[in-house]
Amino acid sequence: MTNPIIIVEMRTREQSIIAQLSSRVFELQAQQQQNGGILDPSLQAELAADIAKLNSAGQPPPGQVPVPTPPANPVALDPLYQAVASAFAQTNQPIAPDQVDGKLPSQQDARLANQSGPNTLSPQETAFAAAYGILIRDGNTNPDVGARFSQALSSARGEYNASPTLFENVLHNLIRQGRVAVTAVNQNSAASTALHEFQVSAGQWAAVVQSLVRQGVPATDFHLEVKTLFALAGQEGVNDNAPPSSISIDLPDLDAQTNVDIITDNLVAMQGLHFAAMFEEVKAFAVVDKLVEQFTLGQLPLGRGNAGDTLYGYWKKSINRLTEIERRNLYSRAFGTPGGDPTAGSPNTDYADLMIRFVSTVSAFSRQLTIDDLFRNRTPAPVNQEQLKKSGRDLAGNLSLHGYGMAYFAAIEMQTQIKEIIGLLSDDEIKTAYGAKDMWGVIDQVASLELGGAKNSIKYRTMATAGATIIKWLSDHAADLTTASRFSILDTQSIRNPPLKPVGQKPTVNPTDRDLVDACDAWLAVTGTQDTRVEEYSQPTEGPMQTSAPIRIPALARDMLEQAGVKPLAYVQPIRRAQGA
C-alpha cells in the first residue's frame, strides 16, 4: 500500500489503549505466576477479557507463544472511534472494516494506491473523520457521559453537514502538507521499499475549518490553500500575524445537570495567564525590561550580534505590549494575586483556596492508592472519586468565570513575549555578560543587582509548569467534571502504572492522569504544604457560590453600591492603557 492517508489521532489513541491493555495483562500475568497460577475470579475474568481484546485488535498479549493468527479484520479498541462508527452505522453509513493504524477502509486497499500522489477518502469516510475530529477539537472524547456525548456527536455531524465542501477542500490542502517518508520491509525477502504516507490531524483539521468559517471564507475561495496554511499556523501558535482567536496556547517547557458551566476556552486562557503570572513572580519580565534599559543607555557590554538584534527588536515592540500594571491587574482578577490596581476590577479571592483543595485532594487520593497496594486494604477510601470531581469542578468553574474578556487575547500576547524572553535570556552573550550558566542565573543576577533581590526561581518555575498542567487537565476533562453520571474521573491503573509517553509529548499540552498527580505533588512540595494540611484540605467542603458568566449590574445600582463603599464582585472596569505606554 503506497501513499495512505493516516488520521493521526486514530493511530495514537489506539496505540495508547493497546499499550495500557498490554501493561495490565503483564501485571495480571505476573501476579498469577507469583500466586502459583491462581488469580481471584474477578481478576481472572479481567485477564481473559483483556487478552481477547488484544487478540481481536491483532495484537498478541505479552509473552504469548505461539503468536495467534491475526484476524482478517482487526477491531478498533478506541471507544471514541467505536461510538462514532456506531452512530454512522445507525444512519446507514457504516465504516467497515475498522481503521487499522490510523487508516480508514479505503486506505487499507492496495488496489486504490496512487504512485504519484496521496489517495483520497470516500465522502462517507470524510464525514466520519470530520465528526471524529470535531469531537477531539472540543474535548468531547468520553462516550460514557451518555446524553452529553450524544448531543456533542449530533452537533459535530451537523457542523460538517453545514460546510461539507469546505471540509473536503481543506482536507485536500492539509493532506499535501502532511507527507511523511516511511520504509516498508518485505518479510519474505527482507528488502525495504521507500514509501510515503500522508498524516492528518483530525482535531487540527476541524479547528482550521472552524477558524475559516468564523472568518467567512467560502469553500470556493481562490486563496483557500494559503488561508488554510495561515489558519493551521495559528493552531500551532507560531504565526504572529494570525487572528488572536485562532492561535492556540502552546507553552514552553520549564522543568446532564451541572452546577457551573465550564467554558473550555476560558480555561485555556487561564492556563496561559497562570504561566505568565509565575514568570512575573520570578521577575523575568522586569529583568528583561532592565536589560533593555541598560542596552539603550549603553551600559551592557554587547557588540554587534544576535543579543543586540533581539534587545533592539524587543525595545521597538514595547509600545504594543501590556504594561506591568496591566499585567498585574489581569493576574489579580484571574488569580487574586497582590499588586494589581484595586479600582481595575475585583480580585479572584476564591482561587487560592480552591486550588490548594483540588491539589490536596488529588495528592491524597494518589497516596491512598499506594497505601492500598502496600497493605491490600479493602476498607472504604477516605478520598473518593466523587470528592475529586467536586473539587475539580469548583476550581474549573472559578477559572472559567474569571477567564472571560481579554484573558485569552492577553494570554496569546504574553505567550509570544515569554518565548522571546526565554530566547533572549538564553543567549550566550547575555549569559557571559553576567557570568551565568543558564537563563535562571541571568534572572537571579539582574534581580539581585538591579531589582532589590532575587526570587526563588525553582519554586515559581515549578509552579508555572505544575499549574499549567493542572489547568490543562481540567480543560481536557471539563465535560467529565460537569456530568451528573457516576464514573471514575481518574484512571487508577494509569496512576499506579503510567504508560510510556510519546517522545515530545508535554504535560502542559497533553496531560495524563499521572501527569496531574505529579503536578499536584510538585505544587505541594515547592509551596511547603505539610501533610497535616494536605489531609485537612482534602476533606469535602461546600463550594463557593459562583455564576457561570459575569453578571451585568445596571449603572444606577452600580453607582449606588460604590457610593456605599461596596464594590460589585462581577463588575470589572475596562483596562485603560497609560498615556504614552
N, C-alpha and C positions, 0 to 999 in steps of 0.2 A: 504494500500500500504506500503510495507516494503522496506527499503534499496534503495530508489530512488536516482538517480544522480541529483544534483542540480547545475545548471550553475549560479554562484553567481551574475554575472553582470546582467543577465536577471531578476533575482529576485529584486536586489536593484534598477535598473533603473526603473522597473515597479512600485515598491513601491513609488519611488520618484515622478513619474508622477501622480500617484493616489493621493498622499499627496498634490501636487500642485493643482490639479483639485478640490479636496475637499475643500482646503483653499479658492480657488477662488469662488466656489459655495457658501460657507458660507458667504463670503464677499458680494456677489451679493444679497443673500437672506436677509442679514441684511440691506442692502441699500434699497431693495424692501420693507421690513417691515417699515423702517424709513420713506419712501415716501408714506405710505398708500397703499401699494400693487401695486404701479406703478413704472415701470422702463423705461428708454429710450429704444426705439425699438431695437437698436443695442445691448444694454446690455441684454435685454430680450432674444434676439436670442442667445447671447453668453451663457446665463444661461441654456437655453434649450439644447444647443449643449453639454455643459459640463455634464449636468445630463444624457444625452443619452450616452455619452462616459463612464461614471461611471457605468451605468446600463449594457452596453454591456460587460464591464470587470467584471461583477458580484459584483460590489461594490455599496452598497446603498448610495445615496447622504446624506450629513449631515442633520439630522432632518427629514428624510423621514419616514413616518409611514402610512400604514404598509410597512415592508421591501418587495421589489418586489421579485418575484420568480427568483432565479439566473438562467442565461442562461445555457443550456446544455453544450455549448462550449464557454466559455468566450473569448473575443477578447483581444489580447495584445495591449496595447496603446503605447508601446515604438516605436518611429519612426525608430530607427535603426533596431530593430527586424523586423518590417514590411517591411523595404526596402530590407533587406537580404532575407526574405521569398518571397517577390515578385520576386526577381532575380532568386531564385531557382525554383519558380513555372514556370517562363518563359522558363526554360530548362527542363521542365517535371520532376522536383524533388520537388514536393510540400511538405511542412511541415504542416500537419493538424492533429488535431486541433492545435491552437496556444499554446505556452507554458503557463503554469499556475504555479505561484510561483517558477519560475526557472526550472520547469520540462517540458521537451520536451514530445511529444506524447507517446513514448514508456514507459516513467516513470510515466504516469498517469493511466496505465492499471494494475490493481491489479493482473490480471491473469499472468503477467510476473514476479511477485515477486519471489525473491530468498531468502529464510530464512537464508542461510549460508553465503552469501556474497552480494556484490553490483550487481545491474542489469547492463546491457550493453546498450549502444546506438546503434541504427541501423547505418549501413555505411552512409546512407543519412544524418542522424542527426549528425553524427560525422563530416562530411564535412561542414554541416551548422554551427555547433558550432565553428569549426576551423576558418571559414571565419569571423564569428562574433567576435571571439577573436582577430584575426589579425587586424581587423579594430579598436578595442579598444586599442590594443597594440600600434598602430601607430597614435592614436588620430584622426582617421577619423570617427567620430561618428555623423556627421551632414549631413543627406541626402539632405538637402535643397541647398547644394552648387552645385548640378547638375552634370556637366560633371566631375568635380574633384572627387566627391564621386563615380561615376560610374567607373571611372578608378581605384580608390583605391579598390573597391569591386572586379573588374576583376582581379587585381593583387593579392588580398587575395585568391581568388579561385585558381588562378594559383599556388600560393605558396603551398597551400595544395595539389593540384594535383601532384606537383613535388615530394612530400615526404609523401604520404598518410599512408604508413605502419609505418613510424617513428612517425607521429602524433598519430596514433592509439595506438602504444605501449607506448608512453609517457603518453597518457591519462590514460591507464590502471594503470600505476605506480602512477600517481597523484591521481586517484580515491581511491586507497588503503590508501593514506596518508590523505585523507580528510574526514575520518569518524567522524561524529558528532552525539551524542546521542540526541534524541528528545522524547517528550512524546505526544502520541495521546490520546485524550479524546473521549470516546464513548458518543454521545449526548443522546442516549436512556437510558443508564444505569449509566451514569456519571463515569464509570470506566475508568482508564487510562492504557495505554499499552506502555511499553518501546520499542521504535523503534530506528532505526538509519537511517541517510541519509548521502550521500557522496557528499560533497561540492567541486566543482572545479571552480577555477577562469579561465575563458576562456582567458583573457588577459595574465595571467601568463603562462598558457599552451602554448600559441603562442610564448611568449618570451623565454620559455625554449627550445622549438623546434628550434627557430631561433639561440639560442646560441649553441645548439648541431650541427646544420648544419654548422655553422661557424667553429666549431672545427673539422668537418669532421667525426662525429660519425655516423655510419650506423645504420639502424633500427635493424639489427641482432647482434649488439654488445653484447658480453657476459656480460659486466658490465653496460648495459644500465640503469638498475634501479639505480645503485649507481651514475652514471653520471647525471641522471635526477634529483636526490635529490641534487647533488652538484650544478647543474645549477639553481635549484629552490632556494637554499640558496643564490646564487649570486643575484637572482632577489629580494630577501628580504633584501640584503645588510648586511648579518650577517656572511658571510664566508670570513675570511681574506685571505684564500688561493685560492679563486676563481679568474679566469682571470679578470683583472680590467674592461674590456669592457663588462663583463656580470653582473656587480654589479650595482644595481640601487641606486639612491640618495634618502635617507630617513632621513631627518634632524630631530634632536631632537627639541622638542617644547620649546621655550624660552618665554615666557609670551604669369581658365580662364586665366587672364593676371595678372602678378604680377610685381611690381617694384623691389622687393627684394625677393630672395629665402630664406625662413626661415628654418633653419635646426633645428629640434626639439631637437636632441641630444646635439647640441651646447648650446641651451637654458638651458637644464637640467644641463650641466656642469657649466654654468654661475650662475645658482641658488646656487649650492654648493660653488662656489668661492665667491659669494657675501656674503653668510652667514659667510664664513671664514674671509673675509675682515673686517666685522663688529666685529667679535670676536677678530681680530687682533687690531682693534682700541681701544677696551676696555682693551687692554694689557693682555688678557688671556694667549696667548702663552708665552709672556715674563714673566708673573707671574709664570707659571709652570717651565720654564727654570730656574728662580731664585730659586724656591723651590728645584729643582734637584741639583743646585749648592750648596745650603746650606746643603742639605742632604748628598752630597758627602764629604763636609767639616766637617760634624758632628755638624752643628750649629742648627739643628732642634731637638726639644725635643720629638723625636719619638722613640719608642722601637720596639720590635718585634710585627708585626701586619699587617693588611691589607694595611695601608697607606705606610708602609715601602716597602712591596712587590710591590705595584703599582709604587712607585717612582723608585725602582730599575729596574723594567721592563721597565719603560719609558726611563730611562737612557740608558739601554742596546740597545734599538731600535733607539736611537737618530741618529746613523750614517746613517740610511736608510731614514731619513726624509728630507724634504725640509728645507733648512736653512731660516733664517728670510729674508735675502736679496733676495733669490729666490722667497719666497712668495710675497714679496713686488713688485718684478719685474712682477709677474703674475697679481697682483692687478692693477698695473699701466697700463699694456697692456690691461687688461679687462675693467677697470672702470676709468682709468685716475687718480687714487688716488696718492698723492705725496709720495715720499720715495723710489721709485724704481730707478734703475740704468739707466740713460738716454741712455747708449750705448747698453742696452739689449732689445731694441725694442721701437717702437713708442707708446706713451700712447694713450688711447682712449679718446680724448678730447671732443667728442660729447656726451658721455654718460650722464653726469650730466644734461645737458640742456634737452636732450630727456626724461630722467626720470622725471624731475620736470614738464615738459609739459604734459606727459601722466598722472601722478598723479593728476595734477591740473585739467585736462580735465575730468577725472573720477569723481573727487570730485565735480566739478561744475555741471556736469550732474546730479549727485545724489541730490545735493542741489536744483536744479530747479524742480526735481520731487516732493520734499517736499513742495516747494512753490506752485506748481501747485495743489497739493492736498489741500492746505490751502485756496487758493483763487479761485480754479476752473478756472484757467486761460487757455484759449484756443488759445492764440496767439502763433506764432512760437517760439520755444525754442532757446535761444542764443547758446546752445551747442547741436549739433545733433549727431546721431549715426555714421554718416559718419566721423565727426571730431574725434570721439572716435576711429574708425577703423584706421584712418590715423595716429594718434599719437601712437597708439599701434603698428601699422606696422612699423613705423620708429624706435621705441625703440627695437622691436623684431629683426628687420633686423640688427641693430647695434650690439646687443648682439650676434646674430648668426654669424656675420662676425668675431667678436673677440673671439669666442668660439672654434676656430679651434686649432689644435696642441695638446699640452699636457694638455689642460684645463680640459677635462673630467677625465683624469687619476689623475691629481693633486687634483681635487675635491673629488675623491674617497678616496685618501690617507688622505686628511685633514678631511673628514667626520669621518673616524675612529679615527683620532687624537683628534678631538673635543669631541667625545664621551668619550675617555679616560680622557681628561682634565675635563669634567663635573663630571665623576665618582670620580676622584682624589680630586677635589676641594670641592666635597660634602661629603667627608669622615669626620666622626665625629672627628677623631684625628686631622686632619688638621684644621677644624673649631675651635676646642678647643684651639689649639696652638696659634691662632690669635684672640680668643675671638669673633668669628663671628657666626652669626645665619644661614647664607647660603653661597653659593659659591661666590655670588657677594660681600659679606662682606670680604671674604678672598682676593678676587682680589683687592678691594679698599685698604685694609690694606697693602698688599705687595707692591702695586703700590705706595702708599704714603710713605712707609718706605724705599723702595729699588729702585724705578724706577722713581723718580722725580715727583711724583704726580699722583693722580687717575683721571680717565676719567669719564664722565657722563655715567654710566653703563645703566641707564634706557633708555637713548637716543639710544645708539648703539644696545642694545638687542632688542629694539622695531624696529629699522631699519633693524636688521637682519631678524626678523620674517616677517615684512611687506614686505621687499624687496624680500625675498624668495617666499612669497605668490604671489606677483605681477609677478615675472618671471615665476613661475609655471603656473599661469593663462595664460600668453602669450604663453607658450609652449603648453598647452592644446588647445588653440584656434588659433594655427598657421595657420591651413587651412582656418579658417573663416576670419582671418586678411588679407590673400592674395587673396581671391576670388574676382572676379570683380562684382559678383551679389550683389544686394542691399537687405540686411536683417538686422535685429536688432542684433548687436554684444552683447548687454547687455539686459537681460530679466528684464524689468521694474517692472513686477509683483513680481519677486523674490526679488528685491531690496526693494520694498515697504513692502512686507510681506514675509520675509525669512522663508522657511520651516524648520522644526526641522531637525537637523543633526544627523546621526547615532552616537552612542557612540564610541568614539575613533577616529573619523574622524578628521584629522588635516588639517588646511587651507594650510599648506605648501606642502601637498601631494595631496589633492583633493579640491582645492579652488572653491567655488561657486562665482557667480556674487556678492552676498552680502559680501562674504569674501574679494573680490577685493576692493569693496568700503570701507570697514572697514580698510583694509590695507593702502589704499591711504590716508584716513583721519588721520590714526595714523602717517603715514610718514610726512604729513604736520604739524601735531601738534608738534611732537618732534623736527622737524627741524626749528620750529618757523616761518614758512612761513605765511605772513599776507594775509588777504582776498583780498586786492587790488592786490597783486602779483599773487594770485591764479587766479583771473579774467584775469589778463594780460597773464599769461602763458597758459590759456585755449583757447585763441584765436588761430585760424589756422595760421600756418606759413609754409613756404617752407621747406621741409625736406632736410637733408644733402645729398650730393652726395656720394653714397657708393655702392660698388660692393657686389655681393653675395658670393664671395670667395676671398682669398688673391691673389694679383697679383704678379706673378713671374717676377722680373726685371733681365735682363741679368747682369752678373757680371761686364762687362765693363761699362755699363751705371750706375750701382750702384756705382762703384768706382769713376766715373766722378762726380756724384752728391755729394758724400761725400767729395770729394776734394774741391767742390764749397761751402761746408757748408750746403748742403741740404740733409736732411735725408728722403729717400723714406718712405711714410706712411705705405705701406703694407709690407715693408721689416722688418722681425723680426729675429734677430740673435738668434742662439740656446743658451739655458741656459747652462752654464758650472758650475758645482759644484766646490766649493772651495777645494783646495787640503787639504785632511785630515778632510773634513767635516763629 
